[in-house]
């Protein structure tokens, strides 16, 4: 079962690389902020159809008042992510930008794990993880060399 979720995560990574590349090309044509708007508008239409017309949601929107304020920052952060990915891929290429994105994701994910931020389970920082992070940074440097 654990590997199923890791496969889902890997598939999400593949989708992120595709999305970033597609969004980067979109940003080159219509502009980065304009492209960010289009991506979010299309996403809003799709999720609205899935949630309200097809009824795929299994959550409870009536509990929206129970959500801590800082958990709403995901929407703001998402705009920054789409904009940043669109800009960086359009300027640096998919490989270079994605390398930097992955390193940034990994560093932040390890900080979140170490402190158990946002109510998530704590995972201690180990020497193995530290070595992995250093090796990832070395790999990123090698990948980013032109």
Secondary structure, 3 states (H helix, E strand, C coil): CHHHHHHHHHHHHHHHHHHHHHHHHHHHHHCHHHHHHHHHHHHHHHHHHHHHHCCCCCCCHHHHHHCCHHHHHHHHHHHHHHHHHHHHHHHHCHHHHHHHHHHHHHHHHHHHHHHCHHHCCCCCCCHHHHHHHHHHHHHHHHHHCC
